[in-house]
């Protein structure tokens, strides 16, 4: 049945193992800090996005897209990818250095966004304590080529192992730098306006209430989890002690999130996927040809 399709990955995949981690909320923010360091990619976002006026709406839409590609049916994932490709195909931006107009769906830009996102997911999950073998790490990157194909990339041009991701970063670093737009975006990411209900303490004069403090802690952790070379671009220290402190913090946060009932952390797309997986497993257990003991 199409309704029981397990999607692009499924319960036996490394992708499901990684994305089962609620700590990936930190990873998503880490990837945005990284993406902002690419001047051309940053120009594409700044000139086409309403992230300043609808930060939380954009966050929800992005999270929904990722959840759909990871946990949706194959048809749902392909529909989401086609919708995103149509949107990107219409958008243009101006290069901040040359004044050249460019398409934001250029393969180099799509690849940068893809790699920074999946590397952030994987790196954050591992440093938070998710046990993964080297083979599983490479498996995750290889699986994620399917997600890259959804946005219009040729999977063969996308890094598919940890070594290939490291080589990609080395080749991309000469193009990266801190621009005014990157600095403004980083500041906005660190202290965005909170949704109305969460910002109510501020309306009452409590400018640093619990929601604000909690978010600042997450943002600070995301920045500290960046590679040392990226932290230096943001004016921070690329010291091993910074990375160690980030590891301890993100591990503690993972433990705290682990104590929260899953029904409060999982959205309907993930819940539906788990139900399909359960039906699929049950069908394989009780289907034709399987001996059931009475």
N, C-alpha and C positions, 0 to 999 in steps of 0.2 A: 504493500500500500504506500502511496506517495506520502500520506500523512504520517507514516512511521519511518520515512527516510531519515537516516542519521546524519545527513549533511556532508560537508566537505571533510570532516575529521572523524568524529565519533568517539565513543567512550574508551576505546583502546589506544587513542592517539596521545602523543606527548602534548599536543595543543590543549586537549581537554584537561590534562594533568596540570599544566601551567596556569590556564585560565580559571581553574577551580579555586585559585588563591584570591581572596578579597584584597590582599595587599597590593594588587595591581592598580588600585586607585592611585597609589604613589607613583607607580611606573608610568601611568598616563601623563602625569604632570612632568615627570623627568623627561619624557620624550618631547614634550613641548618646549622645555628649556633648551634641549639639544637642537631641535628643528630651527629655533629662532636664530641660531648662529650661522645659518646659511643665508647670505644677503638676498639672493634671488628668490629663494623659497619664502623668506620672511616678507619680501616685497609682495609676493603673490597673495599671502595671507592678509597683510595690512591693507592692500588696495582692493580686496574683494570680500573681506569678511566683516561682519558686524559683531565681532567678538567683544568689543568694548561695551556695546549697548545690550548685548544678549549673551553674556559670557556663559551663564548657566544653561541656557537653552542650547547653545552650541555644544557644551559639554555633554548634555543629555543625548543630543543627536549623534555625536561621535561615539559615545558609549553604546548606544543602540545599534549603530552600524557594526561595531566590533562584535557585539554579542550576536548579531544576526549572522555574520560571516563565520563565527566560531561555532555557534549552537543552533542556528537555523537549519531548515531543510536545504537541500541543494538548490531547489527552485527559489527559496527565499534569499539565499546568499547571492545567487546569480542575479536576481531582480534588484537587490540592493546595490550590487556592483554596477549593473547597467545604469541605474539611476544616477550613481555618483559619476560615472564616465560621461553621461550626457551633461551633467552640471559643469564638470571641469572643462568640457569641450567648448563651452560658451565663454569661458572666462579668460581675460587677458590682463597683463600687468606690465609695468615699465621698469626696466632694469635700473636700479639706483645709480649705477656707475656709468653705463653707456647711453642711457636714454632709449635703448632698444625696447620695442614692444615684444612681448613673448607670451606664449600660451602657458598656462599653469599646469597643463597636463604633459609637459615635456618629460620624456622618460627619466632624465637625470634628476628632476625635481621629485617625481613620483617615487623613484628609487630611494632618494634621501629620506623622504617621509616614511616609507615602508621600513627601511633598515633601522632608523632611529626608534621607531615604534616597537618592532618585534625585539630588538636588542634590549630595549628598556624593560619590556615585559619579562624577558628571560633573566636578565641580570638582576632585576629587583627581586624576582621570585627566589632565585638561588641565594642571594645574599640575605634574604629574610629567613632562610632555613629550609627551603624546599629541596629535598635530595634528588639530584639528577645526575646520571652518569654522563660521561663525555659523549657516548653514543646517543643518548637522549637529547642532549644539547644540539648536536648536529641534526638529529631527527626533527627537532622543533623548527629549526631554520629551513630544513628541506620541506617540511609540511607547509610552512608559511608561504612558500612560493605559490601555493594555490590562492592565498589571499592577494598576493601581488598580481596574479593574473586577473583578478576581479577588477582592479583599478586600471587595467590596460597594459600592464608590463609583460614583456616576454619573460616567462619564468627562468629561462636559461641565462638571462642577464642579471639575475638577482642572487646575491650571496646565499648559499645553501648550507654552509657549515660555519663553525666558530672561526676557523682560520680565514675563511673567505670574508666574513664580516670584519675581522680585525684588519685584513688587507684593504677592504673597502674604506674603512675609516682613515687609514694611513693615506690613501689616495685622495680622499676628500678634504683632509685638513688644510691644505694650502688655500682652499676656496673659502674657508670659514673665518669669520672675524666678528668682533663686537661692533655693531652699528647702532645708530641712534634708535632705529626702530626695534632692534633686538633688545636694547636696554630698556626701552619703554615697555615692551611686551613682557620682559622678565619682571619688571616692577609690577605690572598689572597682574601677572600670574601669581605673584607673591602676596598681593593684597587686593584682590578683586572685590567688587561690591557683593555683599552677601544677599541671598534671596530674602524677600521681605520678612518672612516669619523669623528667619535666623538673625536678621539685622534689627529686630525689635529692641534688643537691649541698647543698641546704639541710639535709637530714637528716644530712649529714656535716659540718655546721658552715659550709658555704660559702654564706652567705645571699644573696650577690649574684653567683651564677655566671653563665655566658654566657647561658642562657635568660632569666634575670631581667633582665639588662642589655639584651638584645635587645628584650624586650617593653617595658621602660621607654622605650626609644628610639622604638618605634612609637607608644606612647601619647602621648609628648611631641610627636611630629610631628603626630598626629591633633589634639591640642589647639591646636597652633600654626596648623593649617590652618583652624580655625574662622573665621567672619566676625569682623571686628574687634569688632562689638557683642556677639557671644557671648563672645569672649575677655574683654571687660571685665566681663561678668556673672560670669565665673569668677575675677575678681580679677586677671586678667592685663592686659597692655598691648595696646591696639589700634593699635600703631604699624606703619607700612609696613615697617620693618626686621624686625619679627617675621614678617610674611608673606613677606618676601624670604628670610629664613633658612629658613622652612618649605619654600618652593619649592625651594631648593637641596638641602635634605635629602631631600625626596621624589623629586627627580630622581635623586639618587645612589642611593637605594634602588631606584628603578625599573631603573636600569642594573644593579645587583647582582642583582635578581631575573631580569633578562633573560638573565643568564649561566647560570641554573639550567635544566637540561633540562626541557622542558615535561611530560614524563611524571611528574615529581615534584611538579608544581604543579596539574595538572588532575585532577579527580575523574572517576569513572565516568560521571556524567551528561553532563559536557562532552565526554568522549571519545566517548560514544555519539552525541552530536549531530553531531560532526565526521564520524563514519563515515556517518551518514545523509546528511549534506550531500555527501559524496564520492560516495555511490551515486546521489544525485539528479543531481549534475552529470554523472556518467558516463552515466546513462540519457538525459539530454538531449543528450549528445554522440553516442551510438550508437543512439538510439531510432529508431522508424519515421520515414521521411522525411528522415533526416540522411544525407548522402552521405559515406561513409567511403572514403578513398583507400587502395588496397592498396600 
